[in-house]
Amino acid sequence: MERFDLKLPTWLTWTGMNKEYQSIELLTSNICAGGAYFKTEKPLSVETDVKLDIIFPLDKFKNAKGKISHIEA
């Protein structure tokens, strides 16, 4: 899949060892229809369930209504 060099604000949320939700704000480095790449300060354990909230600013798209779009994965 073609990847795009987009720096998009993203919230990464997961359940930590203490079973409490944790989240951090990141920027994607590149993105495609099948995924997004971003760096974290500390790696998450293998098989950690995560939720991504990616914010797309729509001000650069002529036909878009509203100011932002939100993708949750």
Backbone as CSV, one residue per row, in Angstrom:
resi,resn,N_x,N_y,N_z,CA_x,CA_y,CA_z,C_x,C_y,C_z
1,MET,0.829,-1.185,0.000,0.000,0.000,0.000,0.872,1.246,0.000
2,GLU,0.394,2.249,-0.688,1.138,3.507,-0.725,1.081,4.189,0.634
3,ARG,2.230,4.638,1.116,2.311,5.331,2.405,2.480,6.825,2.162
4,PHE,1.947,7.604,3.089,2.003,9.054,2.987,2.699,9.608,4.229
5,ASP,3.596,10.560,4.004,4.344,11.182,5.089,3.456,12.232,5.755
6,LEU,2.600,11.781,6.669,1.677,12.676,7.355,1.962,12.666,8.851
7,LYS,2.075,13.823,9.402,2.257,13.985,10.850,0.886,14.311,11.431
8,LEU,0.160,13.281,11.861,-1.192,13.465,12.376,-1.234,13.218,13.875
9,PRO,-1.925,14.084,14.630,-2.052,13.852,16.063,-2.848,12.571,16.323
10,THR,-2.357,11.756,17.221,-2.954,10.457,17.513,-2.917,10.198,19.013
11,TRP,-4.019,9.675,19.554,-4.061,9.221,20.946,-3.970,7.718,20.944
12,LEU,-3.016,7.166,21.663,-2.826,5.725,21.820,-3.252,5.373,23.243
13,THR,-4.226,4.475,23.372,-4.747,4.075,24.680,-4.617,2.567,24.824
14,TRP,-4.221,2.110,26.008,-4.082,0.678,26.281,-4.318,0.423,27.761
15,THR,-4.479,-0.837,28.118,-4.627,-1.223,29.517,-3.262,-1.653,30.031
16,GLY,-2.821,-1.018,31.106,-1.507,-1.313,31.659,-1.515,-2.540,32.552
17,MET,-0.352,-2.830,33.131,-0.194,-3.992,34.005,-1.145,-3.930,35.210
18,ASN,-1.467,-2.728,35.672,-2.354,-2.564,36.819,-3.832,-2.542,36.409
19,LYS,-4.108,-2.893,35.153,-5.466,-2.956,34.598,-6.138,-1.593,34.475
20,GLU,-5.373,-0.519,34.599,-5.910,0.823,34.411,-5.566,1.311,33.009
21,TYR,-6.483,2.089,32.419,-6.229,2.643,31.095,-5.112,3.672,31.165
22,GLN,-4.264,3.631,30.165,-3.194,4.612,30.020,-3.277,5.149,28.607
23,SER,-2.881,6.391,28.404,-2.881,6.936,27.045,-1.786,7.985,26.906
24,ILE,-1.331,8.126,25.674,-0.334,9.134,25.335,-0.708,9.739,23.987
25,GLU,-0.287,10.968,23.781,-0.501,11.630,22.499,0.778,11.519,21.679
26,LEU,0.625,11.135,20.418,1.754,10.936,19.505,1.476,11.627,18.183
27,LEU,2.471,11.628,17.313,2.294,12.038,15.918,2.654,10.853,15.034
28,THR,1.843,10.596,14.020,2.209,9.550,13.073,3.412,10.024,12.269
29,SER,4.223,9.089,11.781,5.347,9.427,10.895,4.947,9.215,9.446
30,ASN,4.219,8.155,9.209,3.635,7.918,7.892,2.399,7.061,8.083
31,ILE,1.548,7.053,7.084,0.252,6.398,7.233,-0.212,5.854,5.892
32,CYS,-0.960,4.765,5.910,-1.572,4.208,4.706,-2.921,3.614,5.098
33,ALA,-3.629,3.064,4.141,-4.944,2.478,4.419,-4.831,1.288,5.372
34,GLY,-3.673,0.647,5.454,-3.514,-0.530,6.291,-2.840,-0.293,7.626
35,GLY,-2.425,0.943,7.915,-1.769,1.160,9.193,-1.095,2.512,9.284
36,ALA,-0.504,2.744,10.448,0.200,3.997,10.702,1.458,3.673,11.491
37,TYR,2.498,4.452,11.268,3.746,4.267,11.999,3.931,5.441,12.945
38,PHE,4.317,5.139,14.172,4.643,6.163,15.147,5.600,5.566,16.160
39,LYS,6.355,6.432,16.831,7.314,5.984,17.842,6.776,6.281,19.227
40,THR,7.074,5.374,20.165,6.757,5.590,21.569,8.068,5.619,22.355
41,GLU,8.047,6.227,23.527,9.255,6.256,24.350,9.575,4.879,24.914
42,LYS,8.538,4.115,25.277,8.727,2.760,25.792,7.867,1.810,24.961
43,PRO,8.433,0.673,24.540,7.634,-0.274,23.749,6.542,-0.915,24.604
44,LEU,5.423,-1.234,23.968,4.353,-1.973,24.636,4.629,-3.460,24.500
45,SER,4.112,-4.244,25.401,4.293,-5.697,25.352,3.592,-6.273,24.120
46,VAL,4.118,-7.382,23.623,3.501,-8.089,22.501,2.083,-8.481,22.904
47,GLU,1.163,-8.389,21.989,-0.257,-8.724,22.154,-1.010,-7.758,23.064
48,THR,-0.473,-6.568,23.279,-1.201,-5.544,24.029,-2.325,-5.018,23.156
49,ASP,-3.547,-4.989,23.684,-4.669,-4.395,22.966,-4.559,-2.879,23.067
50,VAL,-4.628,-2.234,21.923,-4.522,-0.778,21.898,-5.696,-0.186,21.128
51,LYS,-5.977,1.061,21.408,-6.971,1.830,20.668,-6.268,3.062,20.131
52,LEU,-6.437,3.344,18.851,-5.857,4.528,18.221,-6.969,5.488,17.848
53,ASP,-6.789,6.744,18.172,-7.677,7.814,17.738,-6.827,8.774,16.919
54,ILE,-7.031,8.771,15.607,-6.243,9.612,14.703,-7.098,10.792,14.268
55,ILE,-6.552,11.993,14.368,-7.265,13.210,14.014,-6.756,13.711,12.661
56,PHE,-7.683,13.895,11.708,-7.360,14.423,10.391,-7.879,15.851,10.287
57,PRO,-6.992,16.858,10.217,-7.473,18.219,9.989,-8.006,18.323,8.558
58,LEU,-9.209,18.844,8.396,-9.842,18.877,7.077,-9.702,20.223,6.374
59,ASP,-9.022,21.169,6.978,-8.924,22.492,6.374,-8.183,22.499,5.041
60,LYS,-7.445,21.433,4.731,-6.697,21.372,3.475,-7.492,20.722,2.341
61,PHE,-8.688,20.203,2.631,-9.511,19.540,1.622,-10.668,20.454,1.222
62,LYS,-10.790,20.733,-0.079,-11.778,21.687,-0.565,-13.219,21.300,-0.238
63,ASN,-13.559,20.042,-0.432,-14.949,19.623,-0.328,-15.328,19.092,1.052
64,ALA,-14.444,19.169,1.996,-14.719,18.626,3.331,-15.572,19.608,4.135
65,LYS,-16.523,19.045,4.841,-17.345,19.863,5.731,-16.844,19.653,7.161
66,GLY,-16.813,20.683,7.960,-16.295,20.576,9.309,-14.818,20.907,9.350
67,LYS,-14.246,20.844,10.545,-12.847,21.226,10.719,-11.920,20.046,10.911
68,ILE,-12.423,18.953,11.505,-11.596,17.764,11.682,-12.410,16.511,11.426
69,SER,-11.711,15.431,11.153,-12.321,14.115,11.048,-11.569,13.202,12.013
70,HIS,-12.231,12.197,12.492,-11.679,11.348,13.540,-11.793,9.893,13.104
71,ILE,-10.700,9.157,13.197,-10.720,7.727,12.900,-10.346,6.991,14.172
72,GLU,-11.149,6.014,14.539,-10.893,5.210,15.730,-10.621,3.787,15.290
73,ALA,-9.509,3.203,15.768,-9.173,1.816,15.403,-8.724,1.068,16.632
